[in-house]
């Protein structure tokens, strides 16, 4: 009997019945009572572990295994490794599997999952290939699906070439994984076709189940639609991609990894526009458990975009914090440094940005190519062209590229440093001479070097290049002419000997009959000298009056007072102010009397009222009501006009009646 008065047999019957029905909660209660009655019952402990795992209580299951480790021994290796895997303790799960005394099929299955999570794709592929080859059961299709997922991940994250493993594409999962592998190879059109095929297979397979609703189908298709949008984004069809991404977001799928990737891709489309929407979307990338659902490169890309969004939203401190954290996690990756440099450039701290780039370049020379290109760009912004050239010439990876040689020559020419430009040509020609002698790129570079030297008058230095070109093609007359011209300054005998190779004048002349050419129908216009028209030679039908006479130019009229004997003024065409004898306008005599005194006063009155001519000036603003001022000057008898009274009624000015304004009432 158990502790509750129920027999152990009935408890086992309950456990068996609940296990068959899938009711592991009730089964757990029954088996717990059995374990309480007999703590050393290995079968009961094992059943308890299964119930805990089925209910998702992985921590409690691990505690039970650790507590009864001596009793259970190696019988629960799979359960322990699975619990550790589900708790995202991947390293511990790997150790548990590798320490197992025997590698069963289910342990190998779990081993493949652990290796996939750790992104050890080569080992994972070997495990699944072995499982497919050596096992035949109802899980074969799932193993092939997992193997196709491994191949797709290798293609996307490791850029590995596709390997034909003979996997079918009978299900939408297999078809989807095949499309992902094509995306990794850059075959976007083919990948989009595969994704459309996977969508059709998914709809057909789910439509057969009557319990599946349309919402369930759309939720299952969300990952396919998100991948289709990604392909469209890579193809430059951003509007269509954005529409599909937003459809996926509206569905609110339960997969936090899918939501995070979709939101991140929307942020990349928005860039520095629609920042408010990007701020809302970035919250989806911070969901719990995202780090366990995505690959390291996906998480890295999300973190990069977070720091860029902080920069675009003028959150300088947040941008620096995120980029510094990224640099600590990926010390050899150049992108965190470039983000910090971009933020410094927004703050106009170009010198500090160059120091940061130089520091990273010294510490990580293996990934310094892009960093040095950015450094050169910053030097050009500051106007330090020579420093920019020195930085570019230090990049061994791009040093002898045609584009780099062209850029260096252009910049040195701008600085009028012709010797350095010729040195760049020389180093490039030597590189191609040793690596790709006689190739089209080599000869094109030699041609450009020769033309450059001739352009800047360096004919002596151009001789070797021109000789090399002429030896490659002795029928090139243009190169031969340039070579003779260059030798004429150095060695006239050599120039004469080379001139013998020029074609003769007879071979260069065109055997053309000029008269026949002029009289042919193709000659539209021939310039001829006009013959003089003589009256006697005119035809009889044409009279002399029919000939148009040239109009004679009339003589210009002279002014009436023109004196032909006098010498004309040489400055008569210039404006009066610009002539040498101009002395300016004479000041009028009445100018001093205008505008002085009270309004309307006469000149004499204004002179008398001028306070500046008195011995002492009166106050500028006398107190109101004072009859006489305090000034010692005699009072004037002149009354200002505004204080004068009219002498007689008849002397008043008649009021002129105003004219009525035209228009309606209230018009302006």
Buried (B, 14 or more C-beta within 10 A) or exposed (E): EBEEEBEBEEBBEBBEEBBEEEBBEBBBBBBBBBBEBEEEBBEBBBBBBBBBBBBEBBEBBBEBBEEBEEEBEEEBBBBBBBBBBBBEBBEBBBEBBEEBEEEEEEBBBBBBBBBBBBBBBEBBBBBBBEBBEEEEEEBEEEBBBBBBBBBBBBBBBEEBEBEEBEBEBEBBBBBBBBBBBBBBBEBBEBBBBBBBBBBEBBBEBBEEEEEBEEEEBBBBBBBBBBBBBBBBBBEEBBEEBBEBBBBBBEBEBEBBBBBBBBBBBBBBBBEEEBBEBBEEBBEBBEBEEBBEBBBEEBBBBBBBBBBBBBBBBEBBEBBBEBBBBBBEEBEEBBBBBBBBBBBBBBEEBBEBBBBBBBEBBEEBEEBBBBBBBBBBEBBBEEEBBEBBBBBBBEBEEBBBBEEBBBBBBEBBBEEEBBEBBBBBBBBBBEBBBEEEEEEEBBBEBBBBBBBBBBEBEBBEBBBBBBBBBBEBEEEBEEBBBBBBBBBBEEEEEBBEEBBEEEEEEEEEEEEEEEEEEEEEEEEEEEEEEEEEEEEEEEEEEEEEEEEEEEEEEEEEEEEEEEEEEEEEEEEEEEEEEEBEEEEEEEEEEEEEBEEEBEEEBEEEBBEBBEEEEBEEEEEEEEEEEEEEEEBEBEEEEBEBEEEEEEEEEEEEEEEEEEEEEEEEEEEE
